[in-house]
């Protein structure tokens, strides 16, 4: 028996990328589909993006932007160290708070703090940032001792997360770490949407196969540039996969 599980996240108001990702996942016919959150922020289509996930009834983890917009908070919880990125993140939060409907904000407030399940004898744990905080960045080049400590307290066999927008996977301390990348706002230089297909089979390691999906980046970039209140940098980011 093999369980095939599709995971995607960090959509960030990118309607076209979300629609293309959902279509690609549907074509794979996985056994289960999960979303790691951050449906809103940065992109020009927060309501349309929320609606796409909501209509599919996909179990979804709450991201820091979902929290910031859903609860009308004064900051996005991005934990940026670069003051320019922090300023753009704040600009994005205020614009998205204003544009997102009350009904969709109410939906964002219902998103899950995490998802846990078992498949083929493996314990899976899905979070947005880390098991400790929704806005903690787990980069691949993080101090190995820190990642080991996270593995020791993860209480799972497979830890799936996002938030950094950079896909990677590695076994650490007996736990398979899987960063699903970003469907709507890549930061690894590849502008295509990214999602991951996990496969768990008896007697074999859990595998993570990254899938890339082309979408109308030009259309989404044009929508950002046409939106009063969003900087051109957000458009260039999706055009270049964050390499701008």
Residue pairs with C-beta under 8 A, 6 or more apart in sequence:
1 120
1 201
1 202
2 120
2 199
2 200
2 201
3 31
3 32
3 119
3 120
3 199
3 200
3 201
4 28
4 30
4 31
4 197
4 198
4 199
5 30
5 31
5 32
5 33
5 34
5 119
5 124
5 197
5 198
5 199
5 200
6 25
6 28
6 30
6 32
6 33
6 34
6 195
6 196
6 197
6 198
7 33
7 34
7 35
7 36
7 126
7 160
7 178
7 180
7 195
7 196
7 198
8 21
8 25
8 33
8 35
8 36
8 180
8 183
8 193
8 194
8 195
8 196
9 35
9 36
9 37
9 38
9 61
9 63
9 128
9 162
9 180
9 182
9 183
10 36
10 37
10 38
10 63
10 162
10 163
10 165
10 180
10 181
10 182
10 183
10 184
10 185
11 17
11 18
11 21
11 35
11 38
11 39
11 40
11 43
11 49
11 53
11 182
11 183
11 184
11 185
12 38
12 39
12 40
12 41
12 42
12 43
12 49
12 65
12 182
12 184
12 185
13 39
13 40
13 41
13 42
13 43
13 44
13 45
13 46
13 49
13 96
13 184
14 42
14 43
14 45
14 49
14 183
14 184
14 185
14 193
14 215
14 220
14 238
15 43
15 45
15 48
15 49
15 52
15 220
16 215
16 216
16 217
16 219
16 220
17 183
17 184
17 193
17 213
17 215
17 217
17 220
17 238
18 49
18 52
18 53
18 183
18 184
18 193
19 52
19 215
20 193
20 213
20 214
20 215
21 183
21 193
21 195
21 213
21 215
22 52
22 56
24 193
24 195
24 211
24 213
25 33
25 195
28 197
28 211
30 197
31 119
32 117
32 119
33 56
33 58
34 58
34 59
34 60
34 61
34 115
34 126
34 160
35 53
35 58
35 59
35 60
35 61
36 60
36 61
36 63
36 126
36 127
36 128
36 160
36 161
36 162
36 163
36 180
37 60
37 61
37 62
37 63
37 65
37 66
37 111
37 128
37 134
37 162
38 63
38 64
38 65
38 66
38 128
38 162
38 163
39 46
39 49
39 50
39 53
39 60
39 63
39 65
39 66
39 108
40 46
40 49
40 50
40 65
40 66
40 69
40 96
40 100
40 108
41 65
41 68
41 69
41 76
41 89
41 92
41 93
41 96
42 92
42 96
42 184
42 185
42 230
42 234
42 237
43 49
43 184
43 185
43 220
43 223
43 224
43 234
43 238
44 220
44 223
44 224
44 226
44 227
44 230
45 220
45 223
46 69
46 96
46 99
46 100
46 104
47 99
47 100
47 101
47 104
49 184
50 100
50 104
50 107
50 108
51 104
53 60
54 104
54 107
59 112
59 115
60 111
60 112
61 111
61 112
61 113
61 114
61 115
61 126
61 127
61 128
62 70
62 108
62 111
62 112
62 113
62 128
62 134
63 111
63 128
63 129
63 134
63 162
63 163
64 76
64 77
64 78
64 128
64 129
64 134
64 135
64 163
65 76
65 77
65 78
65 92
65 93
65 96
66 108
66 111
67 73
67 77
67 108
67 134
68 75
68 76
68 77
68 93
68 97
69 93
69 96
69 97
69 100
69 105
69 108
70 105
70 106
70 107
70 108
70 109
70 111
71 105
71 109
72 97
72 105
73 93
75 90
75 93
76 89
76 90
76 92
76 93
77 134
77 135
78 85
78 86
78 89
78 135
79 135
79 136
79 137
80 86
80 89
88 231
88 233
88 234
91 229
91 230
91 231
92 230
92 234
94 229
95 227
95 229
95 230
98 229
100 108
113 134
114 125
114 126
114 127
114 131
115 124
115 125
115 126
116 123
116 124
116 125
116 126
116 156
117 123
117 124
118 124
119 200
120 200
120 201
120 202
121 202
122 157
122 158
122 200
122 206
123 155
123 156
123 157
123 158
124 156
124 157
124 158
124 160
124 198
125 131
125 154
125 155
125 156
125 158
125 159
125 160
126 160
126 161
127 134
127 159
127 160
127 161
128 134
128 135
128 161
128 162
128 163
129 135
129 136
129 137
129 138
129 161
129 162
129 163
130 136
130 137
130 138
130 150
130 161
130 163
131 150
131 153
131 154
131 155
131 159
132 150
132 153
134 163
135 163
136 163
137 163
137 164
138 147
138 150
138 161
138 163
138 164
138 177
138 179
139 164
139 166
140 166
140 168
140 170
140 179
144 172
147 172
147 173
147 177
148 172
148 173
150 159
150 172
151 159
151 172
151 173
151 174
151 175
151 177
152 173
154 175
156 175
157 174
157 175
157 176
157 206
158 175
158 176
158 178
158 198
158 200
158 206
159 175
159 176
159 177
159 178
160 178
160 179
160 180
160 196
160 198
161 177
161 178
161 179
161 180
162 179
162 180
162 181
162 182
164 179
164 187
165 181
165 182
165 185
165 186
165 187
165 188
165 242
166 179
166 181
166 182
166 187
166 188
167 179
167 180
167 181
167 188
167 194
167 196
167 210
168 177
168 179
169 176
169 177
169 178
169 179
169 196
169 208
170 176
170 177
171 177
171 205
176 205
176 206
176 208
178 196
178 198
178 208
180 194
180 195
180 196
181 188
181 194
181 195
181 196
181 210
182 193
182 194
183 193
183 194
183 195
183 213
184 193
184 238
185 237
185 238
185 242
186 192
186 193
186 194
186 238
186 241
186 242
187 237
187 241
187 242
188 194
188 241
188 242
189 240
189 241
189 242
189 243
190 212
190 241
191 217
191 238
191 239
191 240
191 241
192 212
192 213
192 214
192 215
192 241
193 212
193 213
193 214
193 215
194 210
194 211
194 212
194 213
195 210
195 211
195 213
196 208
196 209
196 210
196 211
197 208
197 209
197 210
197 211
198 206
198 207
198 208
198 209
199 206
199 207
199 209
200 206
217 238
217 239
218 239
220 235
220 238
221 235
221 236
221 238
221 239
222 235
224 230
224 232
224 234
224 235
224 238
225 232
225 235
233 244
236 244
237 244
